[in-house]
Amino acid sequence: MTDATERDPQEQGRGAGRAATVLACVLVLLAGAGLTWLIFSTEPESERVASTRTTAMPVEVVTAEQGDFRPVIEVMGTVRAARDITLRPRVEGEVLERSDSFTPGGLARKGEILLRLDPSDYEIALKQAKSDLRRANADLAIERGRQDVAQQDYELLEGSLSPENKDLVLRKPQLDTARAAVESASADVERAELDLKRTRIRAPFDARVISREVNVGSQVLPGDGLARLVGTDTYWVEATVPLEKLARLDVPEIPEEKGSRVRIRNQGAWPEGAHRTGRLDRLVGTLEKDTRMARVLVSVRDPLARKESGPVLMLGSYVRARIRGGEIADVVRLSRNHVRKQDTVWVMDEGRLEVRSVDIAFKDGEHAYIESGLKGDERVVVSQLTAVEEGKALRLKDGSPDNAEKAANSTRRGGNE
């Protein structure tokens, strides 16, 4: 009895300890659950708003510009001579002298003597022609003296001569023959003088000598090639233009009209910024064989820059020509890089992305000219977007032109206030 009584209090103590441990565990679990619930139930709403704002994509924008503009059509062309001839003699003879300008690369003024042929034969021919002319004039004077005698004879025989014999008695056929002989002799003198003059071969215009085929001592015949000359007053740039862009060019139809202004650059040979100015001269009227584009000629005055400063145009060089087109009225001009696929534009409207379809009137090398679908002063997104979604939230990057403009306006408003 004694042992059973002593074990009961021990068993009771151990049972109470186990109960306390279980209760402590339960209390810890309840406290953890309550703390977890408190954290999730008390998450501030402001954190959600901040998270939404950070999803707006930062972009750069430009402001669309509306007005009247002249597009610039950029083409490539080759420099050619407007006047290119082969110099040929009209008479034969030996070359006695040549000008220092008569050498490849030489420059000659209009009328300058380039070659002089042996004039001896032509001087003799001129003397002979003048002698024949004096003889013919003498014969004419003698015949006129005979006319006086014939007139007296006619007056004595007037009543007995028929009208048909009157001219014979008055020697009119002989007078006509004498006069014809004088005219023929005068023509021979003029021809001899002209042949003598042609022994001095002159430059027909201000020219550059491209090649020379004869020298002192050469024997030349009429029609022989002496040299190749090109005019130095005007060069042409022969360029090709796409057919769809011809309508925007001012091509003169008569010589008095002025064509579109053209800015010419030779990027490989000229210093930065150097250029020449020309005018669209004419439409050739045929298509270029390989590209099937229209051929046009641009005239450039003083190509060798002898009268005005500027780079020199070299024949055969390949140049870039920027042709100023006709005016396009009331359109929005935008960099063509900012026009997206299928003629769409990304517009930032009240902080949201709007994909606009636009109608393009014309495109040149740098700009697109939009006639509908976009208005002036609208903000066009120029940044590249990883995902294009209609209505996507956008915000301006720091340093965007619109941000800078807003900051300046804010500063002005603050100063005024």
Buried (B, 14 or more C-beta within 10 A) or exposed (E): EEEEEEEEEEEEEEEEEEEEEEEEEEEEEEEEEEEEEEEEEEEEEEEEEEEEEEEBBEBBBBEBEBEEBBBBBBBEBBBBBBBBBBBBBEBBBEBBEBBEBBBEEBBBEEEBBBBBBBBEBBBEBBEEBBEBBEEBBEBBEEBEEBBEEBEEEBEEEEEEBEEEEEEEBBBEEBBEBBBEBBEEBBEBBEEBBEBBEBBEBBBBBBBBBBEBEBEEEBEBEEEBBBBBBBBBBBBBBBBBBEEEBBEBBBBBEEEEEEBBBBBBBBEEBBEEEEBBEBBBBBBEEEEBEEEEBBBBBBBBEBBBEEEEEBBBBBBEBBBBBBBBBEEBEEBBBBEBEBBBEEBBBBBBEEEBBBBBEBEBBBBBEEBBBBBEBBEEEBBBBBEEBEEBEEEBEBBBBEEBBBBEEEEEEEEEEEEEE
